[in-house]
């Protein structure tokens, strides 16, 4: 390899050469004419326009050479590009730099060389124009001058090449941008348009035609373009367009849109004013089909604000509306009223007819509420079978109560579902905003309390909140708190009242009665926590504790040899209806080594009412079939029905003390007690007379044939230890009255 000189700015020079994008391009007549002219001026066989690359020299134009390029290490032009002057070799054979060059010793047998560097910026020589001869020679001044002038022509040709390449690149880029824009328009559903504001003619891009679902390339005039918008949108859009044309106000607007094929779309249109070179005013804008995103946004909005089942507002939307109304009316005389609606017996519909029927009821009720309330009111489904209505009132409850009463009547109407005629009712609690009810939480609490009051005192009615409801609620809350804290602290315990065989005057069993031992040592009876007994969950917890403790105490009495046949425990409606109650009873008997005959379950007549009576019957049947006695407490005071004695496995009836206490004083009481005892005996049921407090009452019920008696004449209720002590005394004296009376 022959060494050759490298310009100091070689890196910059090569970058400049690459930027020309000329290497490898086809020959052109203009460059070829230059080398022909150069060869003619020098009367030489070879002339070249040579671009010197990193490893090669490449000939853009050539005369007298077969090759298109040679290796750079044999190029004479390496020396030409070192300066701005003409480089000349008069006799290569005599020049140590070239005498061994293959181009000198071999074809084309170069003897002399004259070259001028070519630079577009005066600093970086990217090419040469050279003339080569096969004999030694020296160029004349005239020849060198003409060669220099030809160099300027080559520079001009290179610049023309650059311009042509840039034009081609621009054209190619324009085509690519056009294709890209077309693809972007299709993918993003965006089209461009313009409007000549004087001629009212339009120009559309292809995608605008696509959005309109119009075939062709001729857009309609402005009036025709506006016709794709519904009437209610044309007015809105027309105002925007007019303001933009007349005042130069840019606009962006979303509208409903009907395509040429009748398809409904949602579009976003925006535009601004532009002026042509001749001063013509144009409206330049874009049109975007946003249907897909709009529908997704609407679906998200519906999910967030609309109840999916009924189609009315959901809880989230209701709270937003509530907050808005509370704030809006804070500075006005109007007030907000809240109607809380709870469907009656909805669970029964789901249980007996299935959830599809329940869903149909909810949809129908929602529609009836929405159709009944005034336009200014707002309704929502809060969840389950709970609905709510917001109403603006002048500050009293009359309007709200009238609407609530109307809603009760409407909801009570029968609902057809498949082959069923379904009836449901509604209970509605009403609360109105006032000086003491300023927040959403206040109204919710008070309407809830009013609704709760209805549920506790008979459904299917309307009740407006009043302060007395809060007092009742607070009493109940305190009652429940008393019980729950007693259970947590282990202070709920059974006190036992003896049940006496009136024929033998011997103690046969005891009834476990709930008592609370207070921290100060005093005892609270049922009167102190009566309201908790009416709360299903609380009553259920009391029954659990009482059953477990009564069985524990009975096991202790047996170990001590006390002669007691059974312990009687009360079971509330919620307890009897529990799926786990029967298993809990028998598990407790097993844990305490007791037989089923040692336990009597007392229920009141209300457990047989309602739609759960089939479940109650199943529970009582299982208990009775396994040897547990069933007693019907307070017989004759409630919803007594002889069918209860016939249809359920009742072993014993207990005559309420209210009848016993009136014996000898009221003929009606005497007749009732006599009839009840006779009924029980005729049906082979044990009869227990409760509330015996005097010897006269004892003699009376004994004479009438009552099997058992219970009351303060025999003993007040005693805790387990005191009962054991008195049982020991009974065992010694066999005198029930002497040992229990007055204790």
Steps between C-alpha positions, in 0.01 A plus 500: 500500500629840401490765770326824419442830677181566701349850525493650849122535478442149366208422730326826413580444133347152496186627679467772236541240226233276651257791527513549121335159445676486163714186533369221280257719308458455127708686240347819364562681171596821682788344693606299196517822291739652754753215476473502120579871498790457745655222290463714189668802660804292599486268198523217752352150484361493856290744700308433825267651759615300804340494846753382758333273758654335804641197318427571133480772245177487300452656157182698445618570142786335307668499162765245404450279811315169513471476878240695699733522801847411626646437843590820672862402565581529125307825446701804390199703624613435861748781448259727316254514792775612740480864391303752297760525225551307175697182551724395204732203433708558180657154490390229734799282415724766647286563812584279799141527621358335188771316315397168651125567482316215319317761291841623382672166449190345356176588322422788438874581522471848643795730433351845575210627718333837553216540756305772678322443834123545522344648815153639556590691815868592432623281789424137422613354169263218409599440137741589218487584130810349345663437160741205442741432219713197407800721416686754707390862463460836671173688482488852366362791699205521260417133553518535877275807484242316294519197733426729795196642320376148426533429873245776566263327257544171691424681828183636343403154378554355848282773648235428238521134597449593862200713412352222286555247779338728755209556264459126457531449872244772564269348245547157652450637849190682383364177357589315820346773711190486286477124543577531870243775542246290317578204726484721809167639381361151453635365827406803710182573303610860450445694179596851390275748325490859385221747422524798266304753703407702191401221260385269782667209322679228690803279452516169684778250562415135423431422866233771522318320217546174693355649821197619303480159325498675162659350190672738261729800510260793463394635841162668548469876562471635854123457517526138391780432751287643782212267413692204644441643848163461679292816528585552867872487415484722190411803710793444739750434223369786283563751779858375538569521124349850473702630796819357350439657156383839625717545811789261441417298811638143467263228613484138603168322546366148543176412324271214412528416132306293245695351206373474144409138578297601803750382763519700822843630591663740742752745348731775620542797264753781540602787275675836476542777241783497243566746215616409152772687306231705327334591830219245470367397841486125561366296788755221557398215727504135591218251555551201730272200546499453880211251509696214656656712773173681562314171547773373733484823700122476514522140616750597770271783605201266515702249701596772746161672523222262388371188671556219251188305596235772517640774276451777759777678690724294730627576851810688376293725277247551778764625743634742237150634437433518873815704559416731209147565626604557860754761386265657243219553752728622779438863395134457399174455687435157348600188689593148404283207606622141494267201453658166591304213341528140610303223329298273728549123482736525204710214636197273480462578128863405436476186713174368357497625140871536430735787430368560150162582651671716761688688227175555310343646816793735556486624140124554518520682833782722369290592195196574716702725729658684205159546333332623819742757637497856358763604245688702761541195725783246476477126564760228536544140601736486796541123491300185563135599538578851623407808298519870579341820371623858537235768494506879530243624755405838650627392840232262632431131457153524343608482135747223577239301695245538219751375243602214732137394546450506125812287453374245753173469306681469166750243621222294660343436159543138380793415273465242224796270445455197278200317649523669839327803642750635751414744773748695704457797725716791603594669825624857464687708756498876442737767629514869408787741520483754781734702718603186691512281192749677278711218356443193288595274791238669720222441248605141438509423870158651568328342199659167601365538852154578366518194274624284785206621712260379230663160483466458873137613513339365185617527142338650193473852637658845482669654802666839530780541745432665835728526805309235694629241254855585599410453865358153428802416293735615775311285752540204274867579439564517875307176548706323236822645641405373846453147365804489271732631770356248747560214255855623432577529873328173593233678708197357317381201700189287550282532809274201551133494603365165618218323316289306753289188450169619647386149591810397694626851590847384395744698285513341155702752301623857472470776241821688415435875496758752372647737756796739493728531800614863496851605609354647821345164592140592416294279269328627183193318383323488161333837556846660487594350163161419350575679170811290446281190513311632197820545300552170312878490511516598865223255594688225317818571698305496829347162410843353420645604835193396698487155340865431570489624861172322579639168377821559696307571820271203450804274460634639831172431679499142377851446632381628838206257496223761480163366391406721202346345189555776247614855431287718274667764276340761277568513127432817301373503143842588357658217698244239391542606137879463512640218287736399780258503793411129510862391471598747771236361736606138459869588511439678832314200645783270400770728644323507837407130507126571498212320332243676276237443770689733731426799273180684419491772230251784554373697199236770463220489245653774280767255374225325300410814309659614176641315206770325700245276679601203282857535629374531858291188461802306377712614794235411758435162337871409522521608863183316598587185306822474702328529837511873579178644642342803331303749708275778365553802727247779580224300336190703431664846505625532145397369162356182645368247258383149581668391178836564669422229754391269221776566246809529718654250745391681816530308831398771743312830515570774754208718607613862522511654848266783390215246500609332823526824694136583421359173628215553744479868405383488139258238371651532153847410630358201681320380188813545286726311742243222538471470119876500446558230762217290358640545148846392608378195688273394215796516260714310753729800544663597828366829634711743705334793674741793526502786748357322804554736791223414748363189663161579348643503147678173573180339625305628201732371224545173689126452517468575128750225423824680412791255515772742600536839659766771502520829687616702800283292734754225449812705441641800332768427235828389660854467373644148468666487845196627690277260312728211602481610863122512497483166322699355785244639745215357291665163509502511880148629562309421181313827567510718189298787638682512828841518346435726200223733597624847578860434387 
